[in-house]
Amino acid sequence: MKILVTAATTLEIQPFLHFLEHNSQRVSNHKYRLSVCEIDVLIAGIGMMHTAYSLGRYLSLHTPHVAIQAGIGGTFRKDWPLGSVVAIEKEYLADLGAEDNDQFKDLFDINLWQPDQTPFTGISLVNNFCAWPLPVELPAATGVSVNLVSGSAPTIARLEAKYQPEVESMEGAAFHYACLEQNIPFLQLRSLSNYVEIRDKSKWQIPQAVKSLNETLTHTVQQLAEHYSVAIKNF
């Protein structure tokens, strides 16, 4: 069974890579074997452009049975503690469109895309988790993907009014789009490193977010390896 684990940067999944180095067989560069599973690790780069290119190149050569994107991100939910991990259920492309005087209009608003145009559900990229082989026990969240990380009150207010997001990242929509188009069961894991507010890095909790992200990622991959091992024995 083939598992793809992708992240924007090595920093975000360094503890997971350490786990693989000490608990699995290294097959080749960025490829490991854990139980009956072959795990490919893809460091895709920061932002949707890098992610789309890296995933497109990878998926033209490989067809994983499941794919996991792991990363840190900001949250709009002040009632969610930093360091907690969520599973992104749906993603909006939140800054692709046009400015119309003082209004932002996305590609659906200006009729360049149509709602429910494949692979969209409405105007979002939805993971209903129905094809994922394990129960998803994390909170399900709504994400927005942006090229410019939000750090001003007007931008934050616009995003909240238009999309009601809970999490912000720079790569999630590209991952959802690729997996939906290729019919690959997928899971986007986001650990909350900061609140989406006027930028103040002194409040960010990146080390804790990375720690909890990698604990969840490692546990998820171990569960998948066990699941597939049992499935093969019972075949």
Secondary structure, DSSP 8 states (H G I E B T S, - for coil): -EEEEEES-HHHHHHHHHHHHHHSEEEETTEEEETTEEEEEEE--SSHHHHHHHHHHHHTT---SEEEEEEEEEES-TTS-TT-EEEEEEEEE-S-EEEETTEEEETTTTTSS-TT-TT-BTTBEE---TT-SS---S-EEEEEE-SS---SHHHHHHHHHHH--SEEESSHHHHHHHHHHHT--EEEEEEEEEESSS--GGG--HHHHHHHHHHHHHHHHHHHHHHHHHHHHT-
